[in-house]
Amino acid sequence: MQGIDFIFSITILIMSVVIHEVSHGYVANSLGDPTAKYAGRLTLNPLKHLDPFGSVILPTITYLLGGFIIGWARPVPYNPYNLSNQRWGPAIVGAAGPLANIFIAIVFGILIRIEGFLPLPAGFLQIATIIVFINLLLAFFNLIPIPPLDGSKVLFAFLPYRWSYVQDFLEQWGLVLLLIFIFFFFRLLLPVVFVMFRIITGLSF
């Protein structure tokens, strides 16, 4: 049963990160940058987006070591210099992915709340709770302001120029800081996810 739950979770994670990345591409395209479109990344085909480490290896490691699943897909390419809004464009593109995941979580959270009134298939509640939890986890994880996560793009848009050294430091050491966070501080994020899960679904995970 645990193996089945893991397969379901990995499948949901992959589709959720694909939607996350495609959202970046669509928003960038709408703001004037067609890079993702020309790269063939505005598609829900997971094979176009999977990252061997972030989509398979890391989720397996975090599941085996901590019982949770987290990961990412290959970032959708975009050129910030093509964006019509140079000041806030990168932050808008960055926020699009987490907002897409939050939207998915809210939609399935509503379905969970009204599932007693709908002719939904057996097992829907279990799958829907996993969908909500994983999408909330992805959203809040990606909002952490460490490159290459989306939260860093939002942070950099608000940083005054005199603090540009902060951006330089984070971009230089981002991957190291991210791995340290994942393996030592990730559990600090879980209480926030649990609270939001309860608010959206009315259930305790």
N, C-alpha and C positions, 0 to 999 in steps of 0.2 A: 504493500500500500504506500509505503514511504517512497519507493522508487517511482510509482505512478504519480504521486504528488510532485516529485522533482521534475519529471518529464513535462507535466502540465505547467509547472512554474517556469521552466526554461522556455517552453513554447510561448507562454504569455509574455515573458520578459523580452524575447526576440521581437515579437510583433509590436510591443510597446516602445522599444527603442527605435524600431523602424519608423513608426508614426512620429516619434519624437524628432528624428533626424529629417524626415520629409517635411515636417512643419517648419524647421529652420529654412529649408530650401525654398518652400513656397513663399514664406514671408520675405526672404531675401529677393526672390524673383519679383514679388509685388512692389518692392522698394527700389527696383531698377537693376538688380544684379542677376543675370541669367546663368551664372557659372554652374550652379547645380543642375539646371535644366540641360545645358549643353553636355554636362558630364553624365547624363542619364540617371541622375539620382532622385528625380521626382517621381518615384515609383514605390509601391508597397512590396515589391519583390524583395524578400529578405536577403537573397543572394547578392544583391547589389550593395548591401549595407553591412553585412556581418564583418566583425573584427575577430580574428581567431582568439586573441587574448581576452578582450573585453566582453565578447558575446558567448564564449564557451568556457575557456580556462578559468577566468576569474569567478564567474557565477558558480562553477563547480567547487572551487576552493572555498569560497565564502559559505556555501551550503554545507560542505563537509566539516568545516571548522567551527562555524557559528550558527548554522541552521537557518540562515537567511540568504537571499539571492540578490546580488547587485551586479551590474555590468553596463556596458555601453556598446554602441555600434561605431563603425567608421564615421568620423565627422563628415557631414555634407560640406563640400568645398564652397566657399563664397569669397568674393573680393569686396572688402568694406569700402574700397575707393569708388566702387560703382554705385553705392547706395545713394539715393536721392537726399537722405538726411544723414549727413556726415557726423553730426553731434550725437544723435540718439539712435541712429540706424543699427549699429552693432549691438546695442543693448536690446533693442526691439527684436532683432533676429535671435539673440541669445535667449531671451525670455520666451520665445515662441515654443520651444521644445517642452520646457516644464509646464507651461500653460496648457499645452495639448494633453499632457499626462494628467493634469488636474481635471481637465474637462472630461476625459475618459472616466476618471474615478468618480466624478459627480454623476455622470450618466448612469453608470452601473450601480452607484449608491442609491440613486432614485429607484432603479429597478428592484434593488434588494428591499427597499422600504415598501414597495407596492406589489411584491411578487405574489403575495397571497391573493391578489385580485386579478392576476393574469395567468393564462394557460401556458406557463413556462415549462420546459422539459425538466425531467428529473435530473438532479445534480447541478442545476443552474446556480443555486445559492452558493455552493462550494466554489464553483469556478468564478462566479462574480466577486466573491470576497477576495479571492486571490488576485483578480484583475485590479480591484480597487487598491489593495495593499501594495502591489508591485508598482502601480502607476504613481501612487503617493510617494513611495520610496524613491522612485526615479526622479520625480519632480523635486523633492527636497534635497536629494543628494546632488542633483545637477545645479541647484541654486547655491551650493557652497562656493564661495568666491576664491577658488583655487584653479588656475589654468590647468588643463584645458576645459574645465567645466563651465557651464553657461553663466553661473553666478559671477565669474570673473569679468565677463563682458559687461554685465550690469554694473559691477563695482567700478570698473575702469571708466565708464561713462560719467560717473558721479565724482571721480577723483579730480581735485583741482590740479592744474598743471604743475604746481610746486611740489606735489606729491608723486610725480612721475617715477621717482626712484622705487616706490612701492610696487608699481606695475612692472618695472624692470626686474626687481627681485623675484616677484611671483612668477613671471614668465620664465626666468632662468631656472628656478628651483621647483616649478609647479608639479612636475611628475613625481619628484621625490616626496614633496609635501603631501601630495594626494595619496600615495601609497602608505605613508605614515598614518594619515587620517583613516584610511580604509581599515588597516589592521590594528590600530590602537585606539581610535576615537570614534569609530563608526557608530558604536552603540549609544553614544550621546544623542544621535539623531533619532533613534527609534522612539523615545517617548513622544516626540512631536508628531511622528507618523501615526502612532497609536491613538493620540488624541484626535487628530484630523480624521482618522478612520472611523472612530466612534461618532464624531459629529456628522459625517457624511452618511454612514450606513445605519447608525443607531445600534450597532453591534460591538461587542468586544472581540478583538482578534485573538 
